[in-house]
Amino acid sequence: METRRAPHRGPTPLDVPEARPWALFFIVLAILALAGVPIVTSREIAEEERAIGEVLEPAQRFAAELALVQTRQMLRFREYLLTGDVEARVRYQDLLSDEESIREDLLPLLERMDVDVRQQALPLFDASWEWHLGHRDALASDTARVAFLDQAEADRTRYERMLLNSRVFRELINARMEAARTAAEDARRQQLQLTIALLALALLATVAVAVVGRRLRGIITEANLRRRDAVRARWEIDAVLEATGDGVLGVDLDGRLLTINATGSRLLGYGEEEARGRSLHDLLHAGAPEDQRHEPEDCPILAVLREEGGAESVDDFVWHRRGRRVPVRWALRPLMDGRVVRGAVLTLTDMTAVREAEEALREAVRAREETLAVVSHDLRNPLGSIAASAELLQEVSLEPDKMRMQLGFIQRAADRGNRLIDDLLDVSRIDAGVLAVRPARCAVGPLVDEAVAAVASRAMERSLDLHARIPADLPDLWADRDRMLQVLGNLLGNALRHTPQGGRIDVEAARTDDGDGVRLAVRDTGPGIPEEDQAHLFDRFWRRDRAARSGAGLGLAIVKGIVEAHGGHVTVESVEGEGSCFAVITPTVDSSRPATRGGASPGSS
C-alpha cells in the first residue's frame, strides 16, 4: 500500500515541549478510556441482553403458550360439556398435561426474575388450579356433565379470572422486557456520550478510532438484532409446527430428512435427532413386514419428489417403527428458495380416528341390522300365535274349555312378546348407562326362595331336581330386590333350558372371601359350555345354538348389566359334559355402598 505523507505546516501544539507530554497523556488517556468504557458498557448491555434472551423472552413465550393452551382447554371442555364427546374429554386431559409441562418450563425462569413477577404468577397458577378443579366432577360421568351445565356461568367466571391473571402476568413480563430493553438502550446511549466526550480529548488521533468503533458497534448491534429476529422467527415457526396436529417432514432433493416436528416423530416412532439425515422411504416403511415392503423406486411419495412437483393422497398408510400400520393422508409440496427447488415438505395426517369412526359406524349398522332381524323373528312367533288363535275364535264357535285354552295361548304369546320388549328396553338402558337400580336392604333367603318358587312348576314338568342351599347367617344384600329377582330368574331359566330331563339344578349362596359381598350361584348338570364360547356368553343376541332359535340371547347380557350396576360382577365356570355354574357377587349392607352405575338416580327409569 502506498503511504502518503502530510505536508509540513509548521509547528503544532504537540511540537511544543511543554504541551507534548500533556497532549500525549490525554491521547493515551482517551485511547485507554475508549478501550475500557466500551468493555464496561458492553458488559452491562450483554447482561441485559442475556436476561432478555435467556429469561424474559422464554418466559414471554411460555406465558403466551400457557394462555393458548388454556384457551384450547376451554374450547375442548365446552365441546365435551355440550356434546359429551369422549375424544374432546381426552384432548382436554392431554392439554392439562401440556399446561403442566409449560408450567414446569416456566418455573425455573421465574426463579431468576424479581419478586413482583413471582408473586404475580401465584394468582395465575391458583386460578388455573381452581378452574381445573371445578371440571373434575363434570368429567367423571355423563350425568355429572349434564348437571355441570347449570354451573356454566360460575365456570366462565373462574375462567375469566384466570384469563385476567394471565393477562396481568404477561403484561408484567412485557414490562420487564421493555425495562430491560430500555436499560440496554440507555447503556448504549451512555456509551455513545462517553465516547464522544473522550473523542474531544483525543483530538484528531481519536477521530479515526471513534469512527472505527462506531462502525463496529453498528455491526454488533445489527448482528444482535438479526440474531434476536432469527431466534424469534425460529421460536414462532417451532411453535406453529408443534401446535399442528399433522406430522410435518422437510426433506432434501435426495429424499433425506432435514427436519421433523413432534407429531411426525410420534407418528413414525423416531426422535428428531435420530431421524435427521435418514432416507424418507426408510422412515415411512422401515416398520413394515417383509412381505409388505416395496423398493424406493416404487414409493409414490419419492416419485413425486423426483419430479419436483406436488401431490396429495387421500387414502394411504405408513408404518410406525414398531410395526404398527398407520392410515394417513399425505400431501407433498416443493420447498422453494426463490425459483429454485431445494427440497419438499411432506405433511402426514393421521387418519386412525377417522378409520375407527368409520368402522364403528359399520359395526353399528351391522348391530342394528342384526337386532332388527332377531327382534323381527322373535316377535313373529308370539304375534303369529296371537293371530292364529284370534282367527280361530272369530271363525269357529268353540266350547268354553277350548275357548279358554285359545285365550291362554293368546295370553302366553302376549307375555312372551312383552318379555322380549322389556329385555330389549333393559339392554338399551344398560348400553346407554342409564339402567335404574334402587338398592335397599334385602334378605338373601326370601329372595332365593321367591326366585326358586317361580320356576318350581317348570322344573317339575321336566323332572328336574331343584334345590336351594342358603346359610342362615348370611348378611343382607344392599341391592334392588326386583332386579336381583330378574337376575336369578334369568339364570334359573337358562339352567332349565339347557339341563336335560332328570338333571339337577342347585342354587347356592355364601359370603365372599373378603367378607364384603355375597356369592349367589346357579349350578346345573347340563352339557356344559365349550371354552371358546364362554367369552361370548354375555354378548347381546348371542346364542350357542342359533338353529334352535330358543330365546333372544339377551338374558345373560341383562344379568351382567344389572349386577355391574350394583357394583358387583358375574363369573362362569363350565366343563363340557359336567355342567355349568353361573355366579354373581353383590355387595352387602355392611360393605361400602357403591354409587348407582350409569348415572341413573334412584328415581330414574
C-alpha positions as CSV (number, residue, x, y, z in Angstrom):
1,M,0.0,0.0,0.0
2,E,1.3,3.4,-0.9
3,T,1.9,5.7,2.1
4,R,1.1,9.4,1.7
5,R,2.8,11.9,3.9
6,A,1.0,15.0,5.1
7,P,2.8,18.3,4.1
8,H,4.6,20.1,6.9
9,R,2.6,23.1,8.0
10,G,4.9,24.5,10.8
11,P,4.9,23.8,14.5
12,T,1.7,22.5,16.2
13,P,0.9,22.4,19.9
14,L,2.3,18.9,20.0
15,D,5.7,20.2,18.9
16,V,5.9,22.4,21.9
17,P,7.9,20.5,24.5
18,E,5.6,21.7,27.4
19,A,2.4,20.8,25.6
20,R,3.5,17.4,24.2
21,P,3.5,15.4,27.5
22,W,0.0,16.7,28.4
23,A,-1.2,16.0,24.9
24,L,0.3,12.5,24.8
25,F,-1.2,12.0,28.3
26,F,-4.7,13.0,27.1
27,I,-4.4,10.9,23.9
28,V,-3.3,7.9,25.9
29,L,-6.0,8.5,28.4
30,A,-8.6,8.8,25.7
31,I,-7.4,5.7,24.0
32,L,-7.4,3.8,27.3
33,A,-10.8,5.2,28.1
34,L,-12.0,4.3,24.6
35,A,-10.8,0.8,25.2
36,G,-12.2,0.5,28.7
37,V,-15.5,2.2,28.5
38,P,-16.9,0.0,25.8
39,I,-15.9,-3.1,27.7
40,V,-17.7,-1.9,30.8
41,T,-20.8,-0.7,29.0
42,S,-20.8,-3.7,26.6
43,R,-20.8,-5.9,29.7
44,E,-23.9,-4.2,31.0
45,I,-25.5,-4.4,27.6
46,A,-24.6,-8.1,27.3
47,E,-26.1,-8.7,30.8
48,E,-29.3,-7.0,29.8
49,E,-29.5,-8.9,26.5
50,R,-28.7,-12.2,28.3
51,A,-31.5,-11.5,30.7
52,I,-33.8,-10.8,27.7
53,G,-32.6,-13.8,25.7
54,E,-32.3,-16.4,28.5
55,V,-35.1,-15.4,30.9
56,L,-37.5,-12.8,29.7
57,E,-38.1,-13.9,26.1
58,P,-38.5,-17.6,27.0
59,A,-40.8,-16.5,29.9
60,Q,-42.8,-14.4,27.5
61,R,-43.1,-17.3,25.0
62,F,-44.1,-19.8,27.7
63,A,-46.7,-17.3,29.1
64,A,-48.2,-16.9,25.6
65,E,-48.2,-20.7,25.1
66,L,-49.8,-21.1,28.5
67,A,-52.6,-18.7,27.6
68,L,-53.0,-20.5,24.2
69,V,-53.2,-23.9,25.9
70,Q,-55.8,-22.6,28.4
71,T,-57.9,-21.2,25.6
72,R,-57.8,-24.5,23.8
73,Q,-58.7,-26.2,27.1
74,M,-61.8,-24.0,27.4
75,L,-62.8,-24.9,23.8
76,R,-62.3,-28.7,24.4
77,F,-64.1,-28.6,27.7
78,R,-67.0,-26.6,26.2
79,E,-67.1,-29.1,23.3
80,Y,-67.3,-32.0,25.8
81,L,-69.8,-30.2,28.0
82,L,-72.2,-29.5,25.1
83,T,-71.8,-32.8,23.2
84,G,-70.4,-35.4,25.6
85,D,-67.8,-36.3,23.0
86,V,-65.3,-38.7,24.7
87,E,-62.5,-37.6,22.3
88,A,-63.0,-34.0,23.4
89,R,-62.6,-35.0,27.0
90,V,-59.4,-36.9,26.1
91,R,-58.0,-33.9,24.3
92,Y,-58.8,-31.7,27.2
93,Q,-56.9,-34.0,29.5
94,D,-54.0,-34.1,27.1
95,L,-54.0,-30.2,27.2
96,L,-53.8,-30.4,31.0
97,S,-50.5,-32.4,30.6
98,D,-49.3,-29.7,28.1
99,E,-50.1,-27.0,30.6
100,E,-48.2,-28.8,33.4
101,S,-45.2,-29.2,31.0
102,I,-45.2,-25.5,30.2
103,R,-45.5,-24.6,33.9
104,E,-42.5,-26.8,34.7
105,D,-40.5,-25.0,32.0
106,L,-41.7,-21.6,33.3
107,L,-40.9,-22.2,37.0
108,P,-37.0,-22.1,36.6
109,L,-37.3,-18.9,34.7
110,L,-39.5,-17.3,37.4
111,E,-36.7,-18.1,40.0
112,R,-34.4,-15.8,38.0
113,M,-36.9,-13.0,37.9
114,D,-37.8,-10.4,40.5
115,V,-40.2,-10.9,43.4
116,D,-43.1,-9.0,41.7
117,V,-43.2,-11.4,38.8
118,R,-43.0,-14.4,41.0
119,Q,-45.8,-13.1,43.2
120,Q,-48.0,-12.4,40.2
121,A,-47.5,-15.9,38.9
122,L,-49.1,-17.4,42.1
123,P,-52.6,-16.0,41.4
124,L,-52.4,-17.3,37.9
125,F,-51.5,-20.8,39.0
126,D,-54.1,-20.7,41.8
127,A,-56.8,-19.5,39.4
128,S,-55.9,-22.2,36.9
129,W,-55.9,-24.9,39.6
130,E,-59.3,-23.7,40.8
131,W,-60.7,-23.7,37.3
132,H,-59.5,-27.2,36.5
133,L,-60.6,-28.5,39.9
134,G,-64.2,-27.4,39.1
135,H,-64.1,-29.6,36.0
136,R,-63.2,-32.8,37.8
137,D,-66.8,-33.8,38.7
138,A,-68.1,-32.9,35.2
139,L,-65.5,-35.3,33.6
140,A,-66.5,-38.2,35.9
141,S,-69.7,-39.2,34.2
142,D,-72.3,-38.1,31.7
143,T,-74.8,-37.2,34.4
144,A,-72.3,-35.0,36.1
145,R,-71.5,-33.4,32.8
146,V,-75.2,-32.5,32.2
147,A,-75.5,-31.3,35.8
148,F,-72.5,-29.1,35.3
149,L,-74.3,-27.1,32.6
150,D,-76.1,-25.3,35.5
151,Q,-72.7,-24.2,36.7
152,A,-71.6,-22.8,33.3
153,E,-71.7,-19.2,34.5
154,A,-69.6,-19.9,37.6
155,D,-67.2,-21.8,35.4
156,R,-67.0,-18.9,33.0
157,T,-66.3,-16.5,35.9
158,R,-63.4,-18.7,37.1
159,Y,-62.1,-18.9,33.5
160,E,-62.3,-15.1,33.1
161,R,-60.5,-14.6,36.4
162,M,-57.8,-17.0,35.2
163,L,-57.6,-15.0,31.9
164,L,-57.3,-11.7,33.8
165,N,-54.4,-13.1,35.9
166,S,-52.8,-14.5,32.8
167,R,-53.1,-11.1,31.0
168,V,-51.6,-9.3,34.1
169,F,-48.8,-11.8,34.3
170,R,-47.9,-11.4,30.6
171,E,-48.1,-7.6,30.9
172,L,-45.8,-7.7,33.8
173,I,-43.3,-9.8,31.9
174,N,-43.7,-7.5,28.9
175,A,-43.0,-4.5,31.2
176,R,-39.8,-6.2,32.5
177,M,-38.9,-6.9,28.9
178,E,-39.4,-3.3,27.9
179,A,-37.5,-2.1,31.0
180,A,-34.6,-4.4,30.1
181,R,-34.5,-3.2,26.6
182,T,-34.7,0.4,27.8
183,A,-31.8,-0.2,30.1
184,A,-29.8,-1.7,27.3
185,E,-30.6,1.3,25.1
186,D,-29.7,3.7,27.9
187,A,-26.4,1.9,28.3
188,R,-25.8,2.3,24.6
189,R,-26.7,6.0,24.7
190,Q,-24.4,6.5,27.7
191,Q,-21.6,4.7,25.9
192,L,-22.1,6.9,22.9
193,Q,-22.0,10.1,25.0
194,L,-18.8,9.0,26.9
195,T,-17.2,8.1,23.6
196,I,-18.0,11.5,22.1
197,A,-16.5,13.2,25.2
198,L,-13.4,11.1,25.0
199,L,-13.1,11.8,21.3
200,A,-12.9,15.5,22.1
201,L,-9.9,14.8,24.3
202,A,-8.1,12.7,21.8
203,L,-8.4,15.3,19.0
204,L,-7.7,14.1,15.5
205,A,-5.9,10.9,16.6
206,T,-9.0,9.5,18.2
207,V,-11.4,10.5,15.4
208,A,-10.3,7.5,13.4
209,V,-10.7,5.2,16.4
210,A,-14.2,6.7,17.1
211,V,-15.2,6.1,13.5
212,V,-14.0,2.5,13.6
213,G,-15.5,1.9,17.0
214,R,-18.9,3.4,15.9
215,R,-18.9,1.2,12.8
216,L,-18.0,-1.9,14.9
217,R,-20.8,-1.1,17.3
218,G,-23.2,-0.7,14.5
219,I,-22.2,-4.1,13.1
220,I,-22.5,-5.7,16.6
221,T,-25.9,-4.1,17.2
222,E,-27.2,-5.2,13.8
223,A,-25.9,-8.7,14.4
224,N,-27.6,-8.8,17.7
225,L,-30.8,-7.6,16.2
226,R,-30.6,-10.1,13.4
227,R,-29.8,-12.8,15.9
228,R,-32.9,-11.9,18.1
229,D,-35.0,-11.8,15.0
230,A,-33.8,-15.1,13.8
231,V,-34.3,-16.7,17.2
232,R,-37.8,-15.2,17.5
233,A,-38.7,-16.4,14.0
234,R,-37.4,-19.9,14.8
235,W,-39.5,-19.9,18.0
236,E,-42.6,-18.9,16.1
237,I,-42.0,-21.5,13.4
238,D,-41.4,-24.2,16.1
239,A,-44.5,-23.2,18.0
240,V,-46.6,-23.4,14.8
241,L,-45.1,-26.8,13.9
242,E,-45.6,-28.2,17.4
243,A,-49.2,-26.9,17.6
244,T,-50.3,-28.5,14.4
245,G,-51.9,-32.0,14.6
246,D,-50.2,-33.1,11.4
247,G,-46.8,-34.6,11.0
248,V,-44.5,-32.2,9.1
249,L,-41.3,-33.5,7.5
250,G,-38.8,-31.5,5.5
251,V,-36.7,-33.4,3.0
252,D,-34.0,-32.5,0.5
253,L,-34.0,-33.5,-3.2
254,D,-32.2,-36.8,-2.4
255,G,-35.1,-37.8,-0.2
256,R,-33.2,-37.4,3.1
257,L,-34.9,-35.9,6.2
258,L,-33.9,-32.4,7.1
259,T,-36.4,-31.7,9.9
260,I,-39.5,-33.3,11.6
261,N,-41.9,-31.9,14.1
262,A,-43.1,-33.7,17.3
263,T,-46.3,-35.0,15.7
264,G,-44.3,-36.6,12.9
265,S,-41.9,-38.1,15.5
266,R,-44.8,-39.7,17.4
267,L,-46.4,-40.9,14.2
268,L,-43.3,-42.7,13.0
269,G,-41.6,-43.5,16.3
270,Y,-38.3,-41.7,15.6
271,G,-36.8,-38.8,17.6
272,E,-35.7,-35.7,15.7
273,E,-32.0,-36.3,16.0
274,E,-32.4,-40.0,15.3
275,A,-34.4,-39.3,12.1
276,R,-32.4,-36.4,10.7
277,G,-30.4,-37.5,7.6
278,R,-32.2,-40.8,7.1
279,S,-33.9,-41.8,3.9
280,L,-37.6,-40.8,3.8
281,H,-38.5,-44.2,2.4
282,D,-36.8,-45.9,5.4
283,L,-38.6,-43.7,7.9
284,L,-42.1,-44.3,6.3
285,H,-41.7,-48.1,5.6
286,A,-39.0,-49.5,7.9
287,G,-41.5,-51.0,10.3
288,A,-43.4,-52.9,7.5
289,P,-43.3,-56.7,7.5
290,E,-41.1,-58.3,4.9
291,D,-43.9,-59.3,2.7
292,Q,-45.4,-55.8,2.5
293,R,-42.2,-53.8,1.8
294,H,-41.5,-52.2,-1.6
295,E,-38.5,-50.7,-3.2
296,P,-37.7,-47.0,-3.0
297,E,-38.3,-46.6,-6.7
298,D,-41.9,-47.9,-6.2
299,C,-42.6,-45.3,-3.5
300,P,-45.3,-42.8,-4.7
301,I,-44.0,-40.1,-2.4
302,L,-40.4,-40.4,-3.7
303,A,-41.8,-40.5,-7.3
304,V,-43.4,-37.1,-6.8
305,L,-40.3,-35.7,-5.1
306,R,-38.1,-36.8,-8.0
307,E,-40.4,-34.9,-10.4
308,E,-40.0,-31.8,-8.1
309,G,-43.8,-31.3,-8.1
310,G,-46.6,-31.5,-5.6
311,A,-49.3,-34.2,-5.0
312,E,-51.7,-35.5,-2.4
313,S,-53.1,-38.8,-1.3
314,V,-56.5,-39.3,0.4
315,D,-56.0,-42.9,1.4
316,D,-52.6,-44.3,2.2
317,F,-50.6,-45.7,5.1
318,V,-47.2,-45.5,6.7
319,W,-45.5,-47.8,9.2
320,H,-44.5,-47.0,12.8
321,R,-41.0,-48.3,13.6
322,R,-42.6,-50.9,15.9
323,G,-44.6,-52.4,13.1
324,R,-47.9,-50.7,13.6
325,R,-49.6,-49.7,10.4
326,V,-50.9,-46.1,10.5
327,P,-53.5,-44.9,7.9
328,V,-52.6,-41.4,6.7
329,R,-53.5,-38.7,4.2
330,W,-50.3,-37.1,2.9
331,A,-49.5,-34.0,0.9
332,L,-46.2,-33.2,-0.7
333,R,-45.3,-29.6,-1.6
334,P,-42.0,-28.3,-3.1
335,L,-39.7,-26.3,-0.8
336,M,-38.7,-23.2,-2.9
337,D,-35.7,-20.9,-2.5
338,G,-36.7,-18.1,-4.8
339,R,-37.3,-20.0,-8.1
340,V,-35.0,-22.9,-7.1
341,V,-36.5,-26.1,-5.6
342,R,-34.4,-27.0,-2.6
343,G,-36.5,-30.0,-1.4
344,A,-40.0,-30.7,-0.3
345,V,-42.4,-30.5,2.7
346,L,-44.4,-33.6,3.5
347,T,-47.4,-33.4,5.7
348,L,-48.9,-36.6,7.2
349,T,-52.4,-36.5,8.6
350,D,-53.2,-39.4,11.0
351,M,-56.5,-41.0,9.8
352,T,-56.7,-43.6,12.6
353,A,-59.5,-41.9,14.4
354,V,-61.4,-41.4,11.1
355,R,-61.0,-45.0,10.1
356,E,-62.0,-46.2,13.6
357,A,-65.1,-44.0,13.4
358,E,-66.0,-45.5,10.0
359,E,-65.5,-49.0,11.3
360,A,-67.6,-48.2,14.4
361,L,-70.3,-46.8,12.1
362,R,-70.2,-50.0,10.1
363,E,-70.4,-52.1,13.3
364,A,-73.3,-50.0,14.5
365,V,-75.1,-50.6,11.2
366,R,-74.4,-54.4,11.4
367,A,-75.6,-54.4,15.0
368,R,-78.8,-52.6,14.1
369,E,-79.5,-55.0,11.2
370,E,-78.8,-58.0,13.5
371,T,-81.1,-56.5,16.2
372,L,-83.9,-55.9,13.7
373,A,-83.5,-59.4,12.4
374,V,-83.5,-61.0,15.8
375,V,-86.4,-58.9,17.1
376,S,-88.5,-59.4,14.0
377,H,-88.0,-63.2,14.2
378,D,-88.6,-63.5,17.9
379,L,-91.7,-61.2,17.8
380,R,-93.1,-63.0,14.8
381,N,-93.7,-66.3,16.7
382,P,-95.9,-64.8,19.5
383,L,-97.7,-62.5,17.1
384,G,-98.4,-65.4,14.8
385,S,-99.8,-67.4,17.7
386,I,-102.0,-64.5,18.7
387,A,-103.2,-64.0,15.1
388,A,-103.9,-67.7,14.7
389,S,-105.8,-68.1,17.9
390,A,-107.8,-64.8,17.3
391,E,-108.7,-66.0,13.7
392,L,-109.8,-69.4,15.1
393,L,-112.0,-67.6,17.8
394,Q,-113.6,-65.4,15.1
395,E,-114.3,-68.2,12.6
396,V,-115.2,-71.2,14.8
397,S,-117.7,-71.5,17.6
398,L,-115.7,-73.3,20.4
399,E,-116.7,-74.9,23.6
400,P,-115.9,-72.9,26.7
401,D,-112.9,-75.1,27.6
402,K,-111.4,-74.9,24.2
403,M,-112.0,-71.2,24.1
404,R,-110.2,-70.7,27.4
405,M,-107.4,-72.8,26.0
406,Q,-107.1,-70.5,22.9
407,L,-107.3,-67.4,25.2
408,G,-104.5,-68.9,27.2
409,F,-102.4,-69.3,24.1
410,I,-103.0,-65.6,23.3
411,Q,-102.1,-64.6,26.9
412,R,-98.9,-66.6,26.9
413,A,-97.9,-65.3,23.4
414,A,-98.5,-61.7,24.6
415,D,-96.4,-62.3,27.7
416,R,-93.6,-63.7,25.6
417,G,-93.7,-60.5,23.4
418,N,-93.8,-58.3,26.4
419,R,-90.8,-60.1,28.0
420,L,-88.9,-59.6,24.8
421,I,-89.7,-55.9,24.6
422,D,-88.8,-55.5,28.3
423,D,-85.5,-57.3,27.7
424,L,-84.8,-55.0,24.7
425,L,-85.5,-51.9,26.8
426,D,-83.2,-53.2,29.6
427,V,-80.4,-53.9,27.2
428,S,-80.8,-50.4,25.7
429,R,-80.7,-48.8,29.1
430,I,-77.6,-50.9,30.0
431,D,-75.8,-49.8,26.8
432,A,-76.7,-46.2,27.4
433,G,-75.5,-46.4,31.1
434,V,-78.9,-45.4,32.5
435,L,-80.2,-48.6,33.9
436,A,-82.0,-47.7,37.2
437,V,-81.3,-49.7,40.4
438,R,-82.9,-48.8,43.7
439,P,-80.7,-50.5,46.3
440,A,-82.1,-51.3,49.8
441,R,-81.7,-53.9,52.5
442,C,-82.6,-57.3,51.0
443,A,-82.5,-60.7,52.8
444,V,-80.9,-63.4,50.8
445,G,-83.1,-66.4,51.9
446,P,-86.5,-64.9,50.9
447,L,-85.0,-63.6,47.7
448,V,-83.8,-67.0,46.6
449,D,-87.0,-68.8,47.8
450,E,-89.1,-66.5,45.7
451,A,-87.0,-67.0,42.6
452,V,-87.0,-70.8,43.1
453,A,-90.8,-70.9,43.6
454,A,-91.3,-69.0,40.4
455,V,-89.7,-71.8,38.3
456,A,-90.6,-74.8,40.5
457,S,-93.5,-75.9,38.3
458,R,-91.4,-75.8,35.2
459,A,-88.7,-77.9,36.9
460,M,-91.3,-80.5,38.0
461,E,-92.7,-80.7,34.4
462,R,-89.2,-81.7,33.2
463,S,-88.5,-84.0,36.2
464,L,-85.6,-81.7,37.3
465,D,-84.3,-81.9,40.9
466,L,-84.2,-78.2,42.0
467,H,-82.6,-77.4,45.4
468,A,-81.6,-74.2,47.2
469,R,-78.9,-74.2,49.9
470,I,-78.9,-70.8,51.8
471,P,-77.0,-70.5,55.1
472,A,-79.0,-68.7,57.8
473,D,-76.1,-66.4,58.9
474,L,-75.7,-64.6,55.6
475,P,-75.7,-60.8,55.8
476,D,-78.4,-58.8,54.0
477,L,-77.6,-57.6,50.5
478,W,-77.6,-53.9,49.5
479,A,-79.5,-54.4,46.3
480,D,-82.6,-53.7,44.2
481,R,-84.8,-56.7,45.1
482,D,-86.8,-56.7,41.9
483,R,-83.7,-56.5,39.7
484,M,-82.0,-59.3,41.7
485,L,-85.1,-61.5,41.2
486,Q,-84.7,-60.7,37.5
487,V,-81.1,-61.8,37.6
488,L,-81.9,-65.1,39.4
489,G,-84.9,-65.7,37.1
490,N,-82.7,-65.3,34.0
491,L,-80.0,-67.7,35.4
492,L,-82.6,-70.3,36.5
493,G,-84.4,-70.0,33.2
494,N,-81.1,-70.5,31.4
495,A,-80.4,-73.6,33.5
496,L,-83.9,-75.0,32.9
497,R,-83.5,-74.7,29.1
498,H,-80.1,-76.5,29.0
499,T,-80.4,-79.1,31.7
500,P,-81.7,-82.5,30.3
501,Q,-84.7,-84.2,31.8
502,G,-83.9,-85.8,35.2
503,G,-81.0,-83.5,35.8
504,R,-80.2,-81.3,38.8
505,I,-80.1,-77.6,39.5
506,D,-78.7,-76.1,42.7
507,V,-78.9,-72.6,44.0
508,E,-76.1,-71.8,46.4
509,A,-75.2,-68.7,48.5
510,A,-72.1,-67.9,50.5
511,R,-70.1,-65.0,51.8
512,T,-67.2,-63.9,49.7
513,D,-63.6,-64.4,51.0
514,D,-63.1,-60.7,51.7
515,G,-66.4,-60.6,53.6
516,D,-67.7,-57.6,51.6
517,G,-70.2,-59.4,49.4
518,V,-72.4,-62.5,48.9
519,R,-71.9,-65.0,46.1
520,L,-75.1,-66.3,44.6
521,A,-74.5,-69.3,42.3
522,V,-76.8,-71.4,40.0
523,R,-75.3,-74.8,39.2
524,D,-76.7,-77.2,36.7
525,T,-75.9,-80.7,35.3
526,G,-76.3,-79.6,31.6
527,P,-74.0,-80.4,28.7
528,G,-71.5,-77.6,29.7
529,I,-70.2,-74.8,27.5
530,P,-67.1,-75.1,25.3
531,E,-64.2,-72.8,26.3
532,E,-64.2,-70.9,23.1
533,D,-67.9,-70.0,23.6
534,Q,-67.6,-68.7,27.1
535,A,-66.1,-65.4,26.0
536,H,-69.4,-64.6,24.1
537,L,-71.9,-65.7,26.8
538,F,-72.7,-62.1,27.9
539,D,-72.9,-60.6,24.4
540,R,-76.2,-59.3,23.2
541,F,-78.3,-61.7,20.9
542,W,-75.6,-64.4,21.2
543,R,-76.8,-68.0,21.3
544,R,-74.7,-71.1,21.2
545,D,-77.3,-73.0,19.3
546,R,-78.6,-70.4,16.8
547,A,-80.5,-73.0,14.8
548,A,-82.7,-73.8,17.8
549,R,-84.0,-70.2,18.0
550,S,-84.7,-70.6,21.7
551,G,-84.7,-67.2,23.5
552,A,-83.5,-63.9,22.1
553,G,-80.0,-64.2,23.6
554,L,-80.5,-61.2,26.0
555,G,-80.8,-62.9,29.4
556,L,-77.1,-63.1,30.3
557,A,-76.4,-59.7,28.9
558,I,-79.1,-58.3,31.2
559,V,-77.7,-60.3,34.1
560,K,-74.3,-58.8,33.6
561,G,-75.6,-55.2,33.3
562,I,-77.8,-55.4,36.4
563,V,-75.0,-56.9,38.6
564,E,-72.4,-54.4,37.4
565,A,-74.9,-51.6,38.1
566,H,-74.9,-52.8,41.7
567,G,-71.1,-52.7,41.8
568,G,-70.7,-56.5,41.5
569,H,-69.6,-58.9,38.8
570,V,-70.5,-62.2,37.2
571,T,-68.4,-65.3,36.8
572,V,-69.0,-68.5,34.9
573,E,-67.4,-72.0,35.3
574,S,-68.2,-74.7,32.9
575,V,-66.7,-78.0,31.7
576,E,-68.2,-79.9,28.7
577,G,-70.2,-82.9,29.9
578,E,-70.1,-81.8,33.5
579,G,-72.5,-78.8,33.6
580,S,-72.1,-75.1,34.3
581,C,-72.1,-72.7,37.2
582,F,-73.0,-69.0,36.9
583,A,-72.3,-66.9,40.0
584,V,-73.0,-63.3,40.8
585,I,-71.1,-61.3,43.5
586,T,-73.1,-58.5,45.0
587,P,-72.3,-56.1,47.9
588,T,-73.8,-56.4,51.4
589,V,-75.2,-53.8,53.7
590,D,-72.1,-54.0,55.9
591,S,-69.8,-53.1,53.0
592,S,-69.4,-49.7,51.5
593,R,-72.5,-48.9,49.4
594,P,-71.4,-48.3,45.8
595,A,-72.9,-45.4,43.8
596,T,-75.5,-46.3,41.2
597,R,-73.8,-47.1,38.0
598,G,-74.5,-45.4,34.7
599,G,-75.5,-42.1,36.2
600,A,-79.1,-43.3,37.0
601,S,-80.7,-41.8,40.1
602,P,-82.8,-44.0,42.3
603,G,-85.9,-42.4,40.9
604,S,-85.0,-42.6,37.2
605,S,-86.4,-45.1,34.8
